[in-house]
Amino acid sequence: MTVHGERALVPAVTKAEAAKTLSDFARTNNKANRAYDATLISSIETGSRGAIDEAGLKAHHAASPGGNPTYTPIKLTDAHYLIPQQRGWPKWFVADVHSSQTPNSRWLLAFQRGSASDSWKASYLGVAPESALPKLARDKDGYVEPVPVTGSDLLVQPALLGSDYADYLQRGAKGSDVFAAGDATSGERATRAKDSRSADSVTLYADQPASPGAFLPFALRTKGGGALVFFSTRHTAKTAYRTGVTPPVDQFVTALMTGTAKHAVTLDQVSEQLVTVPAKADGGKVRFLSRLVGLVAAKGE
C-alpha cells in the first residue's frame, strides 16, 4: 500500500532517517566550515540558517581562500528527535542535540523539505540552556504536536511573529505589545538608541519579516498549551558618516559589499528566533529563548 505524504497524516520522518539526516548534516557542515565552502553548505541548509551561513562562509573564503586548517569539527551528540505527524508539504522535524561548540546549551535544529524527492535541509538553529526549554505535548505514540501558523489559539499567530517583531523594534510597545522584556526586545532597542548617533555618524534601522517559502515559521505545542516557535526576520542598518570621515569597513563586510563605501554603509542582516508563545487565553508574553543574527549583504555609497 502506498501512503501519500501530501494527503495522509503521517510522521514527517522516521527516527532512522532523522538520525541519518543529522549525521549527514554534521559531516557536511564540518567540511564546509573547514574549507569555507558556501556552495557546500547550501546543500544542507536553507532559510535563515542557510542565508546566514552561506554569507559567512563566502566572506571568510574571500579573506582566507585556503580555508581554515585549524578548524575544530563540531560533534553533535545526545540527539532527541521531535517529530510531528503532518499532512501535506513542506514537512519538517527538529533535532534537539548537544553540541561540542556550546557545552552548556542545547541546539535545536529544524530540518525541512518541500517534497519526497527533496533532501532534508536545516532551516533554523536555536541555542538555549536545557533548563529554559519548555516541555512539549506528545500524542500516545510519542509524536510532538505541530501548531498551524494561522488560525491557532496562540497570543500571536506564528505567521505574524515576524511582522510583530519588526513593528516592535521600530516603535516599541506602540508597534506591538506582545513581547516580554529581554536582550532581543527592550535590550535591542536600547542598544540601537545608544548606537544610532556618534560624533561621526548617524544610523537608521529598518526591520521586516522574512518572506515565506524557505523562511516559513514552525511551531510545536507545549504542555502548557502554548507553543515553541521558530521564525525569521530581516534587518537593515544604514550608517551615514560626516564629511571627511571614511566609513570603517572590515574585510568580511567588504567581501559581501556592492558599491564603494565613501560616505555611507548599509548592512543587511537575517535573524532567526526561537521563542515561546502562550495561548491567548492564558495571558503572558512572547519570550525569546534564542536569537542568532548574521550579515548577508552590504552596500557602500
C-alpha contacts under 8 A as a table, 3 or more apart, distances in Angstrom:
res1	aa1	res2	aa2	distance
3	V	8	A	6.68
4	H	7	R	5.61
4	H	8	A	5.72
5	G	8	A	5.51
5	G	9	L	7.21
5	G	10	V	6.65
5	G	87	R	6.27
5	G	88	G	5.87
5	G	89	W	7.60
5	G	116	A	7.83
6	E	87	R	5.84
6	E	88	G	3.78
6	E	89	W	6.12
7	R	87	R	5.60
7	R	88	G	5.72
8	A	86	Q	7.84
8	A	87	R	5.52
8	A	88	G	7.54
9	L	85	Q	6.07
9	L	86	Q	5.17
9	L	87	R	4.58
10	V	85	Q	4.98
10	V	86	Q	5.46
10	V	87	R	6.49
11	P	14	T	6.88
11	P	83	I	6.64
11	P	84	P	5.82
11	P	85	Q	4.01
11	P	86	Q	6.05
11	P	143	Y	7.70
12	A	83	I	6.32
12	A	84	P	5.98
12	A	85	Q	5.66
12	A	86	Q	5.90
12	A	91	K	5.55
12	A	92	W	6.07
12	A	93	F	6.60
13	V	17	E	6.31
13	V	18	A	6.28
13	V	83	I	6.81
13	V	92	W	7.89
13	V	93	F	7.30
14	T	17	E	5.18
14	T	18	A	6.11
15	K	18	A	4.94
15	K	19	A	6.07
15	K	81	Y	6.96
16	A	19	A	5.16
16	A	20	K	6.28
17	E	20	K	5.04
17	E	21	T	6.04
18	A	21	T	5.00
18	A	22	L	6.25
18	A	81	Y	7.08
18	A	95	A	7.80
19	A	22	L	5.19
19	A	23	S	6.18
20	K	23	S	5.02
20	K	24	D	6.02
21	T	24	D	5.19
21	T	25	F	6.01
21	T	120	W	6.77
22	L	25	F	4.96
22	L	26	A	6.21
22	L	95	A	7.47
23	S	26	A	5.29
23	S	27	R	6.30
24	D	27	R	5.23
24	D	28	T	6.09
25	F	28	T	5.35
25	F	29	N	5.77
25	F	44	I	6.20
26	A	29	N	5.08
26	A	30	N	6.15
26	A	74	I	7.13
26	A	75	K	7.23
26	A	76	L	7.04
27	R	30	N	5.38
27	R	31	K	6.47
28	T	31	K	5.04
28	T	32	A	6.08
28	T	40	L	7.34
28	T	41	I	7.14
28	T	44	I	7.40
29	N	32	A	5.15
29	N	33	N	6.13
29	N	41	I	6.28
29	N	44	I	7.71
30	N	33	N	5.22
30	N	34	R	6.05
30	N	73	P	5.49
30	N	74	I	6.70
31	K	34	R	5.26
31	K	35	A	6.22
31	K	37	D	7.93
32	A	35	A	5.27
32	A	36	Y	5.51
32	A	37	D	4.74
32	A	38	A	6.86
32	A	40	L	5.66
32	A	41	I	5.67
33	N	36	Y	4.87
33	N	37	D	6.61
33	N	57	L	7.06
33	N	67	G	7.82
33	N	68	N	7.44
33	N	71	Y	7.44
34	R	37	D	7.86
34	R	67	G	5.73
34	R	68	N	4.98
34	R	69	P	6.46
34	R	70	T	7.94
34	R	71	Y	5.61
35	A	61	H	7.78
35	A	66	G	6.91
35	A	67	G	4.17
35	A	68	N	6.14
36	Y	57	L	4.86
36	Y	58	K	6.85
36	Y	60	H	6.28
36	Y	61	H	5.11
36	Y	65	P	7.62
36	Y	67	G	5.19
36	Y	68	N	7.07
37	D	40	L	5.44
37	D	41	I	6.57
37	D	57	L	6.07
37	D	58	K	7.09
37	D	61	H	7.14
38	A	41	I	5.21
38	A	42	S	6.36
38	A	53	D	7.40
38	A	54	E	4.67
38	A	55	A	7.21
38	A	56	G	7.99
38	A	57	L	5.22
38	A	58	K	5.61
39	T	42	S	5.22
39	T	43	S	6.97
39	T	54	E	7.37
40	L	43	S	5.44
40	L	44	I	7.52
41	I	44	I	5.61
41	I	45	E	6.08
41	I	50	G	7.30
41	I	53	D	7.30
41	I	54	E	6.49
42	S	45	E	5.12
42	S	46	T	6.57
42	S	50	G	6.27
42	S	54	E	6.68
43	S	121	K	7.38
44	I	119	S	7.97
44	I	120	W	7.04
44	I	121	K	4.63
44	I	122	A	6.25
45	E	49	R	6.34
45	E	50	G	4.52
45	E	121	K	4.63
45	E	122	A	4.57
45	E	123	S	5.82
46	T	49	R	6.05
46	T	50	G	4.11
46	T	51	A	6.74
46	T	121	K	5.99
46	T	122	A	6.06
46	T	123	S	4.85
46	T	214	A	6.40
47	G	50	G	5.34
47	G	51	A	6.17
47	G	122	A	7.86
47	G	123	S	4.71
47	G	124	Y	7.18
47	G	214	A	4.56
47	G	215	F	4.81
48	S	51	A	5.06
48	S	52	I	6.11
48	S	123	S	5.96
48	S	124	Y	6.34
48	S	214	A	7.90
48	S	215	F	6.33
48	S	232	S	6.35
48	S	270	V	6.35
48	S	271	S	6.76
48	S	272	E	6.01
49	R	52	I	5.37
49	R	53	D	6.16
49	R	122	A	6.83
49	R	123	S	5.04
49	R	124	Y	5.18
49	R	125	L	6.56
49	R	272	E	7.30
50	G	53	D	5.27
50	G	54	E	5.75
50	G	122	A	7.47
50	G	123	S	6.41
51	A	54	E	5.40
51	A	55	A	6.20
51	A	270	V	7.23
51	A	296	V	6.57
52	I	55	A	5.52
52	I	56	G	6.14
52	I	270	V	6.54
52	I	293	V	7.44
52	I	294	G	4.98
52	I	295	L	6.59
52	I	296	V	6.04
53	D	56	G	4.95
53	D	57	L	6.01
53	D	294	G	7.78
54	E	57	L	5.31
54	E	58	K	6.10
55	A	58	K	5.05
55	A	59	A	6.19
55	A	256	L	7.38
55	A	295	L	6.97
55	A	296	V	5.09
55	A	297	A	7.48
56	G	59	A	5.22
56	G	60	H	6.23
56	G	294	G	7.49
56	G	295	L	7.27
56	G	296	V	7.37
57	L	60	H	5.04
57	L	61	H	5.89
58	K	61	H	5.14
58	K	62	A	6.31
58	K	255	A	7.44
58	K	256	L	7.75
59	A	62	A	5.25
59	A	63	A	6.57
59	A	251	Q	7.80
59	A	252	F	4.95
59	A	253	V	7.26
59	A	255	A	5.09
59	A	256	L	6.32
60	H	63	A	5.09
60	H	64	S	5.90
60	H	65	P	7.74
60	H	67	G	7.95
60	H	252	F	6.54
61	H	64	S	4.88
61	H	65	P	4.68
61	H	66	G	7.41
61	H	67	G	6.38
62	A	65	P	5.74
62	A	252	F	7.78
62	A	255	A	6.14
63	A	251	Q	6.71
63	A	252	F	7.08
63	A	255	A	7.79
64	S	67	G	5.62
64	S	68	N	7.40
68	N	71	Y	5.44
74	I	99	S	6.70
74	I	100	S	5.68
74	I	101	Q	6.28
75	K	99	S	5.74
75	K	100	S	5.27
75	K	101	Q	7.82
76	L	79	A	7.37
76	L	97	V	6.09
76	L	98	H	5.60
76	L	99	S	4.74
76	L	100	S	6.66
77	T	97	V	5.81
77	T	98	H	5.17
77	T	99	S	6.55
78	D	97	V	5.58
78	D	98	H	5.79
79	A	95	A	6.43
79	A	96	D	5.64
79	A	97	V	4.42
79	A	98	H	6.93
80	H	95	A	5.89
80	H	96	D	5.05
80	H	97	V	6.37
81	Y	93	F	7.36
81	Y	94	V	5.97
81	Y	95	A	4.72
81	Y	96	D	6.17
82	L	93	F	5.91
82	L	94	V	4.98
82	L	95	A	6.13
82	L	96	D	7.23
82	L	143	Y	7.07
82	L	144	V	6.04
83	I	92	W	7.76
83	I	93	F	5.00
83	I	94	V	6.60
83	I	143	Y	5.55
83	I	144	V	5.72
84	P	92	W	7.73
84	P	93	F	6.55
84	P	143	Y	5.30
84	P	144	V	4.77
84	P	145	E	5.54
84	P	146	P	5.90
85	Q	143	Y	6.63
85	Q	144	V	7.45
85	Q	145	E	7.19
85	Q	146	P	7.55
86	Q	91	K	6.85
86	Q	146	P	7.74
88	G	91	K	7.17
89	W	113	R	7.74
89	W	114	G	5.65
89	W	115	S	6.28
90	P	112	Q	6.66
90	P	113	R	5.57
90	P	114	G	4.26
90	P	115	S	6.44
91	K	112	Q	5.68
91	K	113	R	5.74
91	K	114	G	6.58
91	K	115	S	7.72
92	W	110	A	6.88
92	W	111	F	5.42
92	W	112	Q	4.20
92	W	113	R	6.59
93	F	110	A	5.76
93	F	111	F	5.53
93	F	112	Q	6.74
94	V	108	L	6.35
94	V	109	L	5.42
94	V	110	A	4.30
94	V	111	F	6.11
95	A	107	W	7.79
95	A	108	L	5.67
95	A	109	L	5.14
95	A	110	A	6.45
95	A	111	F	7.84
96	D	106	R	6.68
96	D	107	W	5.75
96	D	108	L	4.60
96	D	109	L	6.56
97	V	106	R	5.71
97	V	107	W	5.22
97	V	108	L	6.50
97	V	109	L	7.97
98	H	102	T	7.73
98	H	103	P	6.98
98	H	105	S	7.10
98	H	106	R	5.10
98	H	107	W	6.11
99	S	102	T	5.61
99	S	103	P	6.21
99	S	105	S	7.76
99	S	106	R	6.77
99	S	107	W	6.50
100	S	103	P	5.56
102	T	105	S	5.55
102	T	106	R	7.40
103	P	106	R	7.75
104	N	129	P	6.30
105	S	127	V	6.26
105	S	128	A	5.05
105	S	129	P	4.09
105	S	130	E	6.05
106	R	127	V	5.70
106	R	128	A	5.50
106	R	129	P	5.79
106	R	130	E	5.83
107	W	125	L	6.69
107	W	126	G	5.77
107	W	127	V	4.78
107	W	128	A	6.84
108	L	124	Y	7.84
108	L	125	L	5.61
108	L	126	G	4.99
108	L	127	V	6.38
109	L	122	A	6.41
109	L	123	S	7.59
109	L	124	Y	5.72
109	L	125	L	4.69
109	L	126	G	6.62
110	A	122	A	5.58
110	A	123	S	5.83
110	A	124	Y	5.04
110	A	125	L	6.49
111	F	120	W	5.99
111	F	121	K	5.18
111	F	122	A	4.17
111	F	123	S	5.77
111	F	124	Y	7.26
112	Q	120	W	5.48
112	Q	121	K	5.55
112	Q	122	A	6.41
112	Q	123	S	6.68
113	R	116	A	7.60
113	R	118	D	5.79
113	R	119	S	6.18
113	R	120	W	5.07
113	R	121	K	6.51
114	G	118	D	6.23
115	S	118	D	5.32
116	A	119	S	7.95
122	A	125	L	7.72
123	S	214	A	7.27
123	S	215	F	7.48
124	Y	230	F	6.97
124	Y	272	E	6.64
125	L	272	E	7.30
125	L	292	L	7.94
126	G	230	F	7.93
126	G	272	E	7.73
126	G	273	Q	6.89
126	G	274	L	5.66
126	G	289	L	7.68
126	G	290	S	5.45
126	G	291	R	7.15
126	G	292	L	7.55
127	V	289	L	7.56
127	V	290	S	5.63
128	A	132	A	6.59
128	A	133	L	7.12
128	A	289	L	5.99
128	A	290	S	6.08
129	P	132	A	5.41
129	P	133	L	6.97
130	E	133	L	5.43
132	A	289	L	7.12
133	L	289	L	7.68
134	P	222	T	6.49
134	P	223	K	7.74
134	P	228	L	7.59
134	P	276	T	7.99
135	K	222	T	5.78
135	K	223	K	5.74
135	K	224	G	7.99
136	L	144	V	6.73
136	L	145	E	7.95
136	L	220	L	7.18
136	L	221	R	6.00
136	L	222	T	4.08
136	L	223	K	5.15
137	A	144	V	5.90
137	A	145	E	6.23
137	A	221	R	5.68
137	A	222	T	5.01
137	A	223	K	4.58
138	R	141	D	7.59
138	R	142	G	5.26
138	R	143	Y	5.23
138	R	144	V	4.46
138	R	145	E	6.05
139	D	142	G	5.28
139	D	143	Y	5.47
139	D	144	V	6.54
139	D	145	E	7.20
140	K	143	Y	7.54
144	V	220	L	6.92
144	V	221	R	7.35
145	E	220	L	5.69
145	E	221	R	5.42
146	P	218	F	7.80
146	P	219	A	5.80
146	P	220	L	4.57
146	P	221	R	6.04
147	V	152	S	6.88
147	V	218	F	7.80
147	V	219	A	5.19
147	V	220	L	5.47
147	V	221	R	5.92
147	V	227	A	7.26
148	P	151	G	6.70
148	P	152	S	6.01
148	P	158	P	7.69
148	P	219	A	7.12
149	V	152	S	6.99
149	V	157	Q	5.81
149	V	158	P	4.65
149	V	159	A	4.99
149	V	217	P	7.01
149	V	218	F	7.22
149	V	219	A	7.09
150	T	157	Q	5.36
150	T	158	P	6.64
150	T	159	A	6.13
151	G	157	Q	7.00
152	S	157	Q	6.37
153	D	157	Q	7.91
153	D	279	A	5.73
153	D	280	K	6.04
153	D	281	A	7.89
154	L	157	Q	6.00
154	L	226	G	6.38
154	L	227	A	7.54
154	L	277	V	6.62
154	L	278	P	5.92
154	L	279	A	4.09
154	L	280	K	4.89
155	L	178	V	7.71
155	L	277	V	6.56
155	L	278	P	5.87
155	L	279	A	5.30
155	L	280	K	3.94
155	L	281	A	7.70
155	L	283	G	7.73
155	L	285	K	7.88
156	V	160	L	6.62
156	V	161	L	6.46
156	V	178	V	7.74
156	V	277	V	7.09
156	V	280	K	7.61
157	Q	160	L	5.33
157	Q	161	L	6.58
158	P	161	L	5.30
158	P	217	P	6.26
158	P	218	F	7.38
158	P	219	A	6.91
158	P	229	V	6.82
158	P	231	F	7.47
159	A	162	G	7.10
159	A	216	L	7.61
159	A	217	P	6.35
160	L	163	S	5.47
160	L	164	D	6.13
161	L	164	D	5.05
161	L	165	Y	5.94
161	L	231	F	7.05
162	G	165	Y	5.20
162	G	166	A	6.16
162	G	208	Q	7.01
162	G	209	P	4.34
162	G	210	A	6.90
162	G	231	F	6.57
162	G	232	S	6.24
162	G	233	T	5.60
163	S	166	A	5.06
163	S	167	D	6.12
163	S	208	Q	6.16
163	S	209	P	4.97
164	D	167	D	5.08
164	D	168	Y	6.11
164	D	175	G	7.29
164	D	176	S	5.81
165	Y	168	Y	4.97
165	Y	169	L	6.21
165	Y	176	S	7.27
165	Y	209	P	7.89
166	A	169	L	5.23
166	A	170	Q	6.32
166	A	207	D	4.93
166	A	208	Q	5.16
166	A	209	P	6.48
166	A	233	T	7.41
167	D	170	Q	5.16
167	D	171	R	6.04
167	D	172	G	7.25
167	D	175	G	4.62
167	D	176	S	6.09
167	D	207	D	7.55
167	D	208	Q	7.91
168	Y	171	R	5.30
168	Y	172	G	4.40
168	Y	173	A	6.07
168	Y	174	K	7.27
168	Y	175	G	4.74
168	Y	176	S	4.96
168	Y	177	D	7.40
168	Y	185	T	7.77
169	L	172	G	5.74
169	L	175	G	7.80
169	L	185	T	7.09
169	L	188	E	7.66
169	L	189	R	6.25
169	L	207	D	7.20
170	Q	175	G	6.96
170	Q	205	Y	7.79
170	Q	206	A	7.20
170	Q	207	D	7.09
171	R	174	K	5.53
171	R	175	G	4.83
171	R	176	S	7.79
172	G	175	G	5.46
172	G	176	S	6.53
172	G	177	D	7.48
172	G	186	S	7.90
172	G	189	R	7.70
173	A	176	S	4.84
173	A	177	D	4.40
173	A	178	V	7.86
174	K	177	D	6.82
176	S	179	F	7.41
178	V	285	K	5.32
178	V	286	V	5.95
179	F	185	T	7.07
179	F	285	K	5.25
179	F	286	V	4.71
179	F	287	R	6.39
180	A	185	T	7.28
180	A	285	K	5.27
180	A	286	V	5.82
180	A	287	R	5.58
181	A	184	A	8.00
181	A	185	T	5.81
181	A	186	S	5.24
181	A	187	G	7.46
182	G	185	T	5.32
182	G	186	S	5.60
182	G	187	G	5.67
182	G	288	F	7.59
183	D	186	S	6.34
183	D	187	G	4.20
183	D	188	E	5.89
184	A	187	G	5.87
184	A	188	E	5.24
184	A	288	F	6.90
184	A	291	R	6.91
185	T	188	E	5.23
185	T	189	R	6.38
186	S	189	R	5.20
186	S	190	A	6.15
187	G	190	A	5.10
187	G	191	T	6.18
188	E	191	T	5.11
188	E	192	R	6.23
189	R	192	R	5.12
189	R	193	A	6.18
190	A	193	A	5.09
190	A	194	K	6.27
191	T	194	K	5.15
191	T	195	D	6.11
192	R	195	D	5.05
192	R	196	S	5.64
193	A	196	S	5.44
193	A	197	R	7.88
194	K	197	R	7.03
195	D	198	S	7.02
195	D	203	T	7.46
196	S	201	S	7.93
196	S	202	V	5.60
196	S	203	T	4.63
196	S	204	L	6.74
197	R	200	D	7.87
197	R	201	S	5.83
197	R	202	V	4.64
197	R	203	T	6.35
198	S	201	S	5.23
198	S	202	V	6.56
200	D	241	Y	5.62
200	D	242	R	5.51
200	D	245	V	7.05
201	S	239	T	6.40
201	S	240	A	5.49
201	S	241	Y	4.32
201	S	242	R	6.03
202	V	239	T	5.54
202	V	240	A	5.46
202	V	241	Y	6.70
203	T	237	A	6.40
203	T	238	K	5.39
203	T	239	T	4.17
203	T	240	A	6.42
204	L	237	A	5.66
204	L	238	K	5.29
204	L	239	T	6.53
205	Y	235	H	7.33
205	Y	236	T	5.65
205	Y	237	A	4.56
205	Y	238	K	6.55
206	A	235	H	5.83
206	A	236	T	5.05
206	A	237	A	6.50
207	D	233	T	7.41
207	D	234	R	5.84
207	D	235	H	4.52
207	D	236	T	6.32
208	Q	233	T	5.97
208	Q	234	R	5.34
208	Q	235	H	6.51
209	P	232	S	6.62
209	P	233	T	4.40
209	P	234	R	5.93
210	A	215	F	6.26
210	A	232	S	5.57
210	A	233	T	4.64
210	A	234	R	5.71
211	S	215	F	6.22
211	S	216	L	7.74
212	P	215	F	5.06
212	P	216	L	4.99
213	G	216	L	5.65
215	F	231	F	7.33
215	F	232	S	6.25
216	L	231	F	6.97
216	L	232	S	7.75
217	P	229	V	6.91
217	P	230	F	5.36
217	P	231	F	4.49
217	P	232	S	7.08
218	F	229	V	5.63
218	F	230	F	5.24
218	F	231	F	6.88
219	A	227	A	6.06
219	A	228	L	5.51
219	A	229	V	4.28
219	A	230	F	6.45
220	L	227	A	5.26
220	L	228	L	5.14
220	L	229	V	6.48
221	R	225	G	6.49
221	R	226	G	5.90
221	R	227	A	4.36
221	R	228	L	6.42
222	T	225	G	5.50
222	T	226	G	5.33
222	T	227	A	5.00
222	T	228	L	6.53
223	K	226	G	7.35
225	G	278	P	6.99
225	G	279	A	5.97
226	G	276	T	7.17
226	G	277	V	5.52
226	G	278	P	4.14
226	G	279	A	4.64
227	A	276	T	5.67
227	A	277	V	5.22
227	A	278	P	6.44
227	A	279	A	7.67
228	L	274	L	7.14
228	L	275	V	5.85
228	L	276	T	4.63
228	L	277	V	6.45
229	V	273	Q	7.95
229	V	274	L	5.66
229	V	275	V	5.33
229	V	276	T	6.15
229	V	277	V	7.17
230	F	272	E	7.19
230	F	273	Q	5.60
230	F	274	L	4.65
230	F	275	V	6.64
231	F	272	E	5.96
231	F	273	Q	5.37
231	F	274	L	6.76
232	S	270	V	7.28
232	S	271	S	5.68
232	S	272	E	4.61
232	S	273	Q	6.14
233	T	270	V	5.98
233	T	271	S	5.26
233	T	272	E	6.64
234	R	268	D	7.34
234	R	269	Q	5.77
234	R	270	V	4.64
234	R	271	S	6.13
235	H	268	D	5.88
235	H	269	Q	5.08
235	H	270	V	6.30
235	H	271	S	7.55
236	T	266	T	6.83
236	T	267	L	5.61
236	T	268	D	4.60
236	T	269	Q	6.24
237	A	266	T	5.60
237	A	267	L	5.26
237	A	268	D	6.74
238	K	264	A	7.04
238	K	265	V	5.72
238	K	266	T	4.11
238	K	267	L	6.35
239	T	264	A	5.52
239	T	265	V	5.38
239	T	266	T	6.27
240	A	263	H	5.99
240	A	264	A	4.27
240	A	265	V	6.66
241	Y	245	V	6.09
241	Y	246	T	7.35
241	Y	247	P	6.56
241	Y	263	H	5.34
241	Y	264	A	5.91
242	R	245	V	5.80
242	R	263	H	7.22
243	T	263	H	7.28
245	V	263	H	7.23
246	T	261	A	7.56
246	T	262	K	6.07
246	T	263	H	6.36
247	P	261	A	6.19
247	P	262	K	6.55
247	P	263	H	6.18
247	P	264	A	6.54
247	P	265	V	7.06
249	V	253	V	6.22
249	V	254	T	6.50
249	V	261	A	7.83
250	D	253	V	5.55
250	D	254	T	6.23
251	Q	254	T	4.95
251	Q	255	A	6.20
252	F	255	A	5.19
252	F	256	L	6.87
253	V	256	L	5.37
253	V	257	M	6.14
253	V	297	A	7.82
253	V	298	A	6.57
254	T	257	M	4.98
254	T	298	A	7.71
256	L	296	V	7.16
256	L	297	A	5.17
256	L	298	A	5.63
257	M	260	T	7.88
257	M	297	A	6.22
257	M	298	A	4.34
257	M	299	K	5.04
257	M	300	G	6.59
258	T	298	A	6.40
258	T	299	K	4.87
258	T	300	G	6.16
259	G	299	K	5.77
259	G	300	G	4.69
259	G	301	E	6.11
260	T	299	K	7.46
260	T	300	G	4.45
260	T	301	E	5.44
261	A	264	A	5.84
261	A	265	V	5.95
261	A	299	K	7.48
261	A	300	G	3.89
261	A	301	E	4.95
262	K	300	G	6.87
262	K	301	E	5.55
263	H	300	G	7.82
263	H	301	E	5.91
264	A	300	G	5.93
264	A	301	E	5.07
265	V	298	A	7.07
265	V	299	K	5.72
265	V	300	G	4.71
265	V	301	E	6.32
266	T	298	A	5.51
266	T	299	K	5.05
266	T	300	G	6.53
267	L	295	L	6.93
267	L	296	V	8.00
267	L	297	A	6.25
267	L	298	A	4.62
267	L	299	K	6.71
268	D	295	L	5.93
268	D	296	V	5.85
268	D	297	A	5.12
268	D	298	A	5.89
269	Q	293	V	6.62
269	Q	294	G	5.40
269	Q	295	L	4.36
269	Q	296	V	5.38
269	Q	297	A	7.06
270	V	293	V	5.79
270	V	294	G	5.56
270	V	295	L	6.56
270	V	296	V	6.64
271	S	291	R	6.76
271	S	292	L	5.62
271	S	293	V	4.29
271	S	294	G	6.47
272	E	291	R	5.73
272	E	292	L	5.39
272	E	293	V	6.52
273	Q	288	F	7.23
273	Q	289	L	7.75
273	Q	290	S	5.65
273	Q	291	R	4.52
273	Q	292	L	6.63
274	L	288	F	6.12
274	L	289	L	5.54
274	L	290	S	5.03
274	L	291	R	6.50
275	V	286	V	6.59
275	V	287	R	5.40
275	V	288	F	4.36
275	V	289	L	5.30
275	V	290	S	6.94
276	T	286	V	5.71
276	T	287	R	5.33
276	T	288	F	6.60
276	T	289	L	7.33
277	V	285	K	6.82
277	V	286	V	4.74
277	V	287	R	6.82
278	P	282	D	6.50
278	P	283	G	6.86
278	P	284	G	6.26
278	P	285	K	6.65
278	P	286	V	6.74
279	A	282	D	5.36
279	A	283	G	7.05
280	K	283	G	5.88
288	F	291	R	7.21
295	L	298	A	7.87
